[in-house]
Amino acid sequence: MLPRIAALLACALFLTGCSLLGTAPSPVTTYTDATGESVTVDWADYPAASWIDGELLLEAPDEKELEPTARGLVAAVNDAIAEATGIRLEPLSSESTWFDEDNSYPQQGNGYGGESMLTTINCCELQADRVPPQGEWQAVVDAASRAAAEFGFGPLRFDEIDGDCNGREGCWLWSATATDGVQWLALSISDAERDPSGQAQKDVEQFGWPPRTVSISYGATVVRAGAKVGFAEAMQPFLGLERPAATTSD
């Protein structure tokens, strides 16, 4: 019984710690504005989130405005991959559902005890059930990067993943992400048979995944639909300020 009691006590302490974190006072910042007036802002009123630069979102599309550009980006990247390799990716779900509410995840807290006006979109997954020879994998990454650059994205950069061989010949999985600071495009190329541990092949058999695949997906964190004017007004006192560390775990 003792291990069970200890586990329950540990759980209670963990929950208490979360509660205490949740009641920590929000940070405040005092500065002098352009008119010489002293201004104090409470970060509980920050309309974005502690880990997001809200100023980037002032010129970005909101949740509803995002769709046309996002669809154009995904189509352009798919076309570029097809032109480079002859492999065309197919949607994993109906394209008509990509921007449904089921793919939208409204943020609750802003990291300072206040409310966020943002939502995160994860959608637009496309996949092929074959891959080019590994000597051509870099061509896939380069083609996708060029297409994304036309939409203002930076180049695809290889993610940090276990194995530390991402982006190198002989690695069974390549994973890379491009972003413009608000939106992101994720690309992966995998060949389970190349995994020396054999775990990838076991996962293929267990979950019914394709053993070889090229896939892309899209995501963005933006202002919720209909909240753009209110967001811009709420951001004004925070322009140019350095965001403090989060004080709550939302």
Contacts in CASP RR format, 6 or more apart in sequence:
PFRMAT RR
TARGET T0000
AUTHOR 0000-0000-0000
METHOD contacts of the structure
MODEL  1
MLPRIAALLACALFLTGCSLLGTAPSPVTTYTDATGESVTVDWADYPAAS
WIDGELLLEAPDEKELEPTARGLVAAVNDAIAEATGIRLEPLSSESTWFD
EDNSYPQQGNGYGGESMLTTINCCELQADRVPPQGEWQAVVDAASRAAAE
FGFGPLRFDEIDGDCNGREGCWLWSATATDGVQWLALSISDAERDPSGQA
QKDVEQFGWPPRTVSISYGATVVRAGAKVGFAEAMQPFLGLERPAATTSD
18 249 0 8 1.000
21 247 0 8 1.000
21 248 0 8 1.000
21 249 0 8 1.000
22 113 0 8 1.000
22 247 0 8 1.000
22 248 0 8 1.000
22 249 0 8 1.000
24 247 0 8 1.000
24 248 0 8 1.000
25 247 0 8 1.000
26 42 0 8 1.000
26 43 0 8 1.000
26 44 0 8 1.000
26 112 0 8 1.000
26 113 0 8 1.000
26 114 0 8 1.000
26 247 0 8 1.000
27 42 0 8 1.000
27 43 0 8 1.000
27 112 0 8 1.000
27 244 0 8 1.000
27 245 0 8 1.000
27 247 0 8 1.000
28 40 0 8 1.000
28 41 0 8 1.000
28 42 0 8 1.000
28 43 0 8 1.000
29 40 0 8 1.000
29 41 0 8 1.000
29 43 0 8 1.000
29 241 0 8 1.000
29 244 0 8 1.000
30 38 0 8 1.000
30 39 0 8 1.000
30 40 0 8 1.000
30 41 0 8 1.000
31 38 0 8 1.000
31 39 0 8 1.000
31 241 0 8 1.000
32 38 0 8 1.000
32 39 0 8 1.000
33 39 0 8 1.000
39 237 0 8 1.000
41 237 0 8 1.000
41 238 0 8 1.000
41 241 0 8 1.000
43 50 0 8 1.000
43 110 0 8 1.000
43 112 0 8 1.000
43 238 0 8 1.000
43 243 0 8 1.000
43 244 0 8 1.000
43 247 0 8 1.000
44 110 0 8 1.000
44 112 0 8 1.000
44 113 0 8 1.000
44 114 0 8 1.000
45 114 0 8 1.000
45 234 0 8 1.000
45 237 0 8 1.000
46 110 0 8 1.000
46 112 0 8 1.000
46 114 0 8 1.000
46 234 0 8 1.000
46 238 0 8 1.000
46 243 0 8 1.000
47 54 0 8 1.000
47 110 0 8 1.000
47 115 0 8 1.000
47 116 0 8 1.000
47 117 0 8 1.000
47 118 0 8 1.000
47 230 0 8 1.000
47 231 0 8 1.000
47 234 0 8 1.000
47 235 0 8 1.000
48 54 0 8 1.000
48 57 0 8 1.000
48 110 0 8 1.000
48 116 0 8 1.000
48 117 0 8 1.000
48 118 0 8 1.000
48 231 0 8 1.000
48 235 0 8 1.000
49 107 0 8 1.000
49 109 0 8 1.000
49 110 0 8 1.000
49 111 0 8 1.000
49 116 0 8 1.000
49 118 0 8 1.000
50 110 0 8 1.000
50 111 0 8 1.000
50 112 0 8 1.000
50 243 0 8 1.000
50 244 0 8 1.000
50 245 0 8 1.000
50 246 0 8 1.000
51 246 0 8 1.000
52 118 0 8 1.000
52 221 0 8 1.000
53 181 0 8 1.000
53 243 0 8 1.000
54 235 0 8 1.000
54 238 0 8 1.000
55 235 0 8 1.000
55 239 0 8 1.000
55 240 0 8 1.000
56 181 0 8 1.000
56 182 0 8 1.000
57 118 0 8 1.000
57 182 0 8 1.000
57 222 0 8 1.000
57 223 0 8 1.000
57 231 0 8 1.000
58 231 0 8 1.000
58 232 0 8 1.000
58 235 0 8 1.000
60 182 0 8 1.000
60 183 0 8 1.000
60 222 0 8 1.000
60 223 0 8 1.000
61 69 0 8 1.000
61 222 0 8 1.000
62 222 0 8 1.000
62 223 0 8 1.000
62 224 0 8 1.000
62 225 0 8 1.000
62 226 0 8 1.000
62 227 0 8 1.000
62 228 0 8 1.000
63 104 0 8 1.000
63 119 0 8 1.000
63 121 0 8 1.000
63 222 0 8 1.000
63 223 0 8 1.000
63 224 0 8 1.000
63 225 0 8 1.000
63 226 0 8 1.000
64 225 0 8 1.000
64 226 0 8 1.000
66 99 0 8 1.000
66 121 0 8 1.000
66 183 0 8 1.000
66 220 0 8 1.000
66 222 0 8 1.000
67 98 0 8 1.000
67 99 0 8 1.000
69 151 0 8 1.000
70 98 0 8 1.000
70 99 0 8 1.000
70 121 0 8 1.000
70 123 0 8 1.000
70 124 0 8 1.000
70 183 0 8 1.000
70 218 0 8 1.000
70 219 0 8 1.000
70 220 0 8 1.000
71 95 0 8 1.000
71 98 0 8 1.000
71 124 0 8 1.000
72 151 0 8 1.000
73 147 0 8 1.000
73 148 0 8 1.000
73 151 0 8 1.000
73 153 0 8 1.000
73 183 0 8 1.000
73 185 0 8 1.000
73 218 0 8 1.000
74 124 0 8 1.000
74 126 0 8 1.000
74 185 0 8 1.000
74 216 0 8 1.000
74 218 0 8 1.000
76 147 0 8 1.000
76 148 0 8 1.000
76 150 0 8 1.000
76 151 0 8 1.000
77 144 0 8 1.000
77 147 0 8 1.000
77 148 0 8 1.000
77 185 0 8 1.000
77 187 0 8 1.000
77 216 0 8 1.000
78 88 0 8 1.000
78 89 0 8 1.000
78 126 0 8 1.000
78 216 0 8 1.000
79 147 0 8 1.000
80 143 0 8 1.000
80 144 0 8 1.000
80 146 0 8 1.000
80 147 0 8 1.000
81 87 0 8 1.000
81 88 0 8 1.000
81 89 0 8 1.000
81 140 0 8 1.000
81 143 0 8 1.000
81 144 0 8 1.000
81 214 0 8 1.000
81 216 0 8 1.000
82 88 0 8 1.000
82 89 0 8 1.000
83 143 0 8 1.000
84 136 0 8 1.000
84 139 0 8 1.000
84 140 0 8 1.000
84 142 0 8 1.000
84 143 0 8 1.000
85 132 0 8 1.000
85 136 0 8 1.000
85 139 0 8 1.000
85 140 0 8 1.000
85 143 0 8 1.000
85 214 0 8 1.000
86 132 0 8 1.000
87 128 0 8 1.000
87 130 0 8 1.000
87 131 0 8 1.000
87 132 0 8 1.000
87 214 0 8 1.000
88 128 0 8 1.000
89 126 0 8 1.000
89 127 0 8 1.000
89 128 0 8 1.000
89 214 0 8 1.000
89 215 0 8 1.000
89 216 0 8 1.000
90 126 0 8 1.000
90 127 0 8 1.000
90 128 0 8 1.000
91 98 0 8 1.000
91 124 0 8 1.000
91 125 0 8 1.000
91 126 0 8 1.000
92 125 0 8 1.000
92 126 0 8 1.000
92 127 0 8 1.000
93 125 0 8 1.000
95 124 0 8 1.000
97 103 0 8 1.000
98 123 0 8 1.000
98 124 0 8 1.000
99 121 0 8 1.000
99 123 0 8 1.000
103 121 0 8 1.000
103 122 0 8 1.000
103 123 0 8 1.000
104 119 0 8 1.000
104 120 0 8 1.000
104 121 0 8 1.000
105 119 0 8 1.000
105 120 0 8 1.000
105 121 0 8 1.000
105 122 0 8 1.000
106 118 0 8 1.000
106 119 0 8 1.000
106 224 0 8 1.000
107 116 0 8 1.000
107 118 0 8 1.000
107 119 0 8 1.000
107 120 0 8 1.000
107 221 0 8 1.000
107 250 0 8 1.000
108 115 0 8 1.000
108 116 0 8 1.000
108 250 0 8 1.000
109 115 0 8 1.000
109 116 0 8 1.000
109 248 0 8 1.000
109 250 0 8 1.000
110 116 0 8 1.000
110 250 0 8 1.000
111 246 0 8 1.000
111 247 0 8 1.000
111 248 0 8 1.000
111 249 0 8 1.000
111 250 0 8 1.000
112 244 0 8 1.000
112 246 0 8 1.000
112 247 0 8 1.000
112 248 0 8 1.000
113 247 0 8 1.000
113 248 0 8 1.000
113 250 0 8 1.000
114 248 0 8 1.000
116 250 0 8 1.000
117 223 0 8 1.000
117 224 0 8 1.000
117 227 0 8 1.000
117 230 0 8 1.000
117 231 0 8 1.000
117 234 0 8 1.000
118 221 0 8 1.000
118 222 0 8 1.000
118 223 0 8 1.000
118 224 0 8 1.000
119 221 0 8 1.000
119 222 0 8 1.000
119 223 0 8 1.000
119 224 0 8 1.000
120 219 0 8 1.000
120 220 0 8 1.000
120 221 0 8 1.000
121 218 0 8 1.000
121 219 0 8 1.000
121 220 0 8 1.000
121 221 0 8 1.000
121 222 0 8 1.000
122 217 0 8 1.000
122 218 0 8 1.000
122 219 0 8 1.000
123 217 0 8 1.000
123 218 0 8 1.000
123 219 0 8 1.000
124 216 0 8 1.000
124 217 0 8 1.000
124 218 0 8 1.000
124 219 0 8 1.000
125 215 0 8 1.000
125 216 0 8 1.000
125 217 0 8 1.000
126 215 0 8 1.000
126 216 0 8 1.000
126 217 0 8 1.000
127 210 0 8 1.000
127 213 0 8 1.000
127 214 0 8 1.000
127 215 0 8 1.000
128 213 0 8 1.000
128 214 0 8 1.000
128 215 0 8 1.000
129 210 0 8 1.000
129 212 0 8 1.000
129 213 0 8 1.000
130 212 0 8 1.000
130 213 0 8 1.000
130 214 0 8 1.000
131 137 0 8 1.000
131 189 0 8 1.000
131 190 0 8 1.000
131 191 0 8 1.000
131 212 0 8 1.000
131 213 0 8 1.000
131 214 0 8 1.000
132 139 0 8 1.000
132 140 0 8 1.000
132 214 0 8 1.000
134 169 0 8 1.000
134 170 0 8 1.000
134 191 0 8 1.000
134 194 0 8 1.000
135 169 0 8 1.000
137 167 0 8 1.000
137 174 0 8 1.000
137 189 0 8 1.000
138 167 0 8 1.000
140 187 0 8 1.000
140 189 0 8 1.000
140 214 0 8 1.000
141 156 0 8 1.000
141 167 0 8 1.000
141 174 0 8 1.000
141 176 0 8 1.000
141 187 0 8 1.000
141 189 0 8 1.000
144 156 0 8 1.000
144 178 0 8 1.000
144 185 0 8 1.000
144 187 0 8 1.000
144 216 0 8 1.000
145 154 0 8 1.000
145 155 0 8 1.000
145 156 0 8 1.000
145 178 0 8 1.000
148 154 0 8 1.000
148 155 0 8 1.000
148 156 0 8 1.000
148 178 0 8 1.000
148 185 0 8 1.000
149 155 0 8 1.000
151 180 0 8 1.000
152 180 0 8 1.000
153 178 0 8 1.000
153 179 0 8 1.000
153 180 0 8 1.000
153 183 0 8 1.000
153 185 0 8 1.000
154 178 0 8 1.000
154 179 0 8 1.000
154 180 0 8 1.000
155 178 0 8 1.000
156 176 0 8 1.000
156 177 0 8 1.000
156 178 0 8 1.000
156 185 0 8 1.000
156 187 0 8 1.000
157 176 0 8 1.000
157 177 0 8 1.000
157 178 0 8 1.000
158 166 0 8 1.000
158 167 0 8 1.000
158 174 0 8 1.000
158 175 0 8 1.000
158 176 0 8 1.000
159 166 0 8 1.000
159 175 0 8 1.000
159 176 0 8 1.000
159 177 0 8 1.000
160 166 0 8 1.000
161 173 0 8 1.000
161 175 0 8 1.000
163 171 0 8 1.000
165 171 0 8 1.000
166 173 0 8 1.000
166 174 0 8 1.000
166 175 0 8 1.000
166 176 0 8 1.000
167 174 0 8 1.000
167 176 0 8 1.000
170 194 0 8 1.000
171 194 0 8 1.000
172 190 0 8 1.000
172 191 0 8 1.000
172 192 0 8 1.000
172 193 0 8 1.000
172 194 0 8 1.000
172 195 0 8 1.000
172 196 0 8 1.000
172 200 0 8 1.000
173 188 0 8 1.000
173 189 0 8 1.000
173 190 0 8 1.000
173 195 0 8 1.000
173 200 0 8 1.000
174 187 0 8 1.000
174 188 0 8 1.000
174 189 0 8 1.000
174 190 0 8 1.000
175 186 0 8 1.000
175 187 0 8 1.000
175 188 0 8 1.000
176 186 0 8 1.000
176 187 0 8 1.000
176 188 0 8 1.000
177 184 0 8 1.000
177 185 0 8 1.000
177 186 0 8 1.000
177 187 0 8 1.000
178 184 0 8 1.000
178 185 0 8 1.000
178 187 0 8 1.000
179 185 0 8 1.000
182 220 0 8 1.000
182 221 0 8 1.000
182 222 0 8 1.000
183 218 0 8 1.000
183 219 0 8 1.000
183 220 0 8 1.000
184 218 0 8 1.000
184 219 0 8 1.000
184 220 0 8 1.000
185 216 0 8 1.000
185 217 0 8 1.000
185 218 0 8 1.000
185 219 0 8 1.000
186 216 0 8 1.000
186 217 0 8 1.000
186 218 0 8 1.000
186 219 0 8 1.000
187 214 0 8 1.000
187 215 0 8 1.000
187 216 0 8 1.000
188 213 0 8 1.000
188 214 0 8 1.000
188 215 0 8 1.000
188 216 0 8 1.000
189 213 0 8 1.000
189 214 0 8 1.000
190 200 0 8 1.000
190 212 0 8 1.000
190 213 0 8 1.000
191 211 0 8 1.000
191 212 0 8 1.000
192 198 0 8 1.000
192 200 0 8 1.000
192 201 0 8 1.000
192 203 0 8 1.000
192 204 0 8 1.000
192 209 0 8 1.000
192 211 0 8 1.000
192 212 0 8 1.000
193 201 0 8 1.000
193 211 0 8 1.000
193 212 0 8 1.000
194 200 0 8 1.000
195 201 0 8 1.000
201 211 0 8 1.000
203 209 0 8 1.000
204 210 0 8 1.000
204 211 0 8 1.000
223 231 0 8 1.000
END
